[in-house]
């Protein structure tokens, strides 16, 4: 042994040369997504281009683009068109998530399948796990265990059955918050659970030149689930106190629903409804807003929270699992009671009345985003999760769930 506690050079390398780091074992991952309107946009493609050279694989989904295949980093993306009708979309979804992978990937050519959700993607993942002989990681991206996804009891029952099936056959599950993790552990106590954030194009949003504008911004859909009605009522309570401030509501609402929200707003001239936009348009709205506001009824994480933080914007958000992770109450924004327009209005008024406080909170939010939600952190978490699932280790799974206690309030 040398004085540094290292084996003699003859054991490690040619005499006179420094020890060489062992090359990373290649990781080959197959991703399954429900649908991606434009997979070449940075908010989707970035999660693959940031992965290191030893990580490669395939992506299968539905998309609106025309090209049959696109390279994203060291991944090949293939898809079927979304389709003009529901039945066409269902059929193309089966082809994209079940048939295309079998057509282009053979046994021994991938190590792990990562399914975006435990429903349609989870079922496809189970099929591919059996056909390709690989491990399966299923992601949870919604708090459906707390807030049912549909008003149909039959649909909710079917989705719950599919969820349990996916959990039963998965080798690990990735969650966004501790409530999801607790739910999974209750159903499948021995299933490894990993908790970390989804990919957010933090560098893209942080690069924007920002100003403190005269509008507060909401981004999201569907409007009913995201509490747009609560937000409108809250703004109306303080509109007269802030005569130059506008509420901008950005997101998709069906043509038959939008008039309902416009009527609820009393056709107020300072409540604007903006069409949904691509990631560049979202950034344009975020960079010049005064603050991001949200009265959502459920939020597992809230990527738009992190995007706003990267732009240095304070946040007023209702009390959800996602808000507790992203927003540090009183430091980077305010967390308000759910279904409470008065409380939401009070905190919006407090923020609008103190531009210096808003600036300070925005700066603190940017630092929090850098510390907790960076692209590099996401890449490291994905790699470690995949490696552990491949080797049967669960050390990081236990750590990620215990560490979540410092980010969330049960």
PyMOL commands that set and color helices and strands:
alter all, ss='L'
color gray80, all
select helices_A, chain A and resi 9-12+42-49+86-104+120-132+153-169+178-187+202-206+228-241+255-264+279-287+303-310+321-326+341-352+355-372+375-391+395-406
alter helices_A, ss='H'
color red, helices_A
select strands_A, chain A and resi 27-36+55-63+69-72+75-81+112-115+135-139+172-175+192-195+215-219+246-250+271-274+291-294+314-318+333-336
alter strands_A, ss='S'
color yellow, strands_A
deselect
rebuild
show_as cartoon
